[in-house]
Amino acid sequence: PAWSISAEWAAYLVFPLVAWAAGNLRSALLAGVSIVLCYLGLALFVLGHPVFGTLGYAMPRIAAGFCAGVLLHRVWVLKGRPVDGRATPSAWLLALIGGGAAWEIAVGRHAALPWFPILACAVVGSLVRSPMPLLQSAAAQWLGRRSYALYLVNWPIIELCQRLASQRGSTLPDPLVTAAGALVAVFLAHLLYREIEEPARRALTARIETRIGVAER
């Protein structure tokens, strides 16, 4: 996670410029196409640069993802509240995500990046029409709140599973070891969220509210 946190900091510095550019888009379709172009540019960069060092890969990746996120918000603003009555093709979305994951495993690291433009089209087009019932469930909301903490702790668990697999002469981790690692990662993420992230957020919010109150007086 170290490379992405530092890269995110750089993205925050240019956020005003990115937000201004996205705010000037008056078409949701154009904003959606721009998301696809972000990931298409990233895929072309990765295919042309097989060496994935932090310095060479971090900034293109954060630039694509960060800009796509701002553009996705712009699509949401322009399209308005989703229409709950329309069915979202959840199965198609899950198939696309699963296909990208399978490609990643079968071909190699970062090989699935060319899949992202197709996935971006499907996700944006579907979620703008109607939110997925799966994403509205209590379990998805619970996990979503802990997703950043999970991101921070998952990599050491993955490394451990891979080391255990290599000791047995296997290239893929044992399914039971993988499942246990996933449970451990979620548990650690929950602890980080409950003991660090939420208390820190409450403390920062209280500090800001105190400053606002002092200024108003």
N, C-alpha and C positions, 0 to 999 in steps of 0.2 A: 503493500500500500504506500510505501514512502514516496515512490516516484509520482504517483497520481495525486497525493496530497499537495506536493510542491507544485505540480503542474496545474492543479485546481486553483492554487493561490494566484498563479500567473493569469489564469482565465478570469478570476474575479477582478483583476486590475483592468482588463479590457472589456468587462461586462457593460459599462455604460455605452461604449461604441456599438457593441453587438446588439444591445437592447434598442438603441436608436435606429439601427439599420433594420431590425426586424419590425419595429413599430411603424416604419414607412411602407411596409407591405400591406396592400389593401385587398389582397386576394388570398383566401385560405388555400386554394389549389396551388398558387405560386409558393406559398409558405411550405406546403407539403412537398412539392417538387424540390424545393431548396433543401429540405431534410435529406431526401434521397441523394441529392448531389453532394451533400456533406459526406455521407458514408461511401458514395461511389468514389469521391476523391481520395478518401482514406484507403479504400480497397486498392485503387491504382497505385498509391504510394507504397503500400505494403508489398504488393506484387513486384514492384520495381526495386525494392530495397529489402533483400532477404535477411540482412543483419538487424536484429531488433535490440539495439542498445537503448538505454534510458534516454540519452541525450538525443538520439536520432529518431526515436519512435514516440516518446512521451508527448511532445508538443503537437504533432499531427493528430494523434489520437484524442487528446483533450480538446483540441480545436474543433474536431468533427463532432464529438459528443456534446460539448458545451453549446456550440451553435445550434445543433439539432434540438437540444432541450429548450433553448430560448424560442426557436421557431415553432416547436410543438405547442408552447404556451400561446404563441401568436395564432396558430390554427384554432386553438380552443377559444380564444377571445373572439375571433372572427366568425366562428361557426355558432357560438352561443352554447347554451346548455344542451347536452345530448338528449336525444329523444329515446325515452326508456322503452317505448313500445316496439322498437325494431330489434330483431334478433341479431346478435353479433356472431359471426362465424368463428366461434371459439375453437372448434376442432381444426379449422384451417390455420389459425394462428399457432396453436400448439404443434401442428404438423410442421410448420415452417421453423419454429424454434427447435423442435426435435431434429429436423433435418440438418439445421446448421450445427447443432451440437454433435451429431453423428459424423458430419463432415470434418469437424474440428478434430475429433478423436481419430478418425480413419486416416486423414491426410497429414495432419501435423499442426503444430502451433500456429495460430493466426491464419490458417488456411481457409477458415470460414468467413473471413472478412468480406469477400465478394458477395456473400449471401445477404449482408446487411441491407443493401438497397431494396431488395425484394421484401425483406422482413419489415423494413421501415414503412414501405407503402402499405402493407397489410395492416400493420398495427395502427398507423395514423388514420387510415381510411376507416377502419372498423371502430376504433375507440371514439372517433369524432361522431359517428352515427349513434352509437349506443355503448355505454360501459359494459364490460364483460361481467356477468353475474359472479364468476369466479373471483374477480378482483374486488367485488363488493362484499365478499364473505368476511366473517369475523376473523377466520384464520389468516386470510390474505392481509387484512388490515393489521393484525398483530405482527405478522412477519415483516410487513412493509415498514412498520415503525422501527424495527430492529435491523433493517437491511444494511444500514451503513456500518453498524457495529459488526454485523456478520461479515461484511466486506473486509473489515480490519483484521478479523481473526481467522478467516477461512484458509488463507494461504499456508500458514504453518501446519494446519491439519492436513491439507493436500500433500504437502511435502512429506509429512510423516507417513501417510498412506502409501505414497510412491516408494519411500525407502523400505517399508515393510514388504512391498511387492517385489522390489529388486533383490531383497535378501532371499526370496524364494525362487528367483530366476524368472519371474513373470514380468511382463511389460505393463499389465493392467492390474490395479489393486483388486483384492478379493471383495466381492459384493458385500459380505458381512462387515469387513473392515471399513469399506466405504460408507455403509449405512451408519456404523458406529461413529465414524469420524464426522458425518453430517450432524448427528445428534449432539455430539460434543461441541461442534462449532455453533450450533443454534443455542445451546445452553450458555456457552461463554458470551455469545452476543447478547443474550438476555441479561446476563449479569452486568455487562458493560453499559447497556442501555439503562438499566434500572439504577445502578450505583454511580454512574459517571455522567452519561449523556443527559438524562432527564434532570438530575439535580443541577448540573451546570446550566442547562437551558432555563430552569426556574430562577436560578440565581442571576443570570444575565437579564432576564425579563424584569425581575424585581428591581435590579439596579437601574435599568432604563426607565421604568415607571417612576422610580424615586427621583431621577433627574428631571423628568418631565414635570412632576409635581412641584419640585423646587422652582423650575423655570416659570411655571404658571403663577406661583405665588409672588 
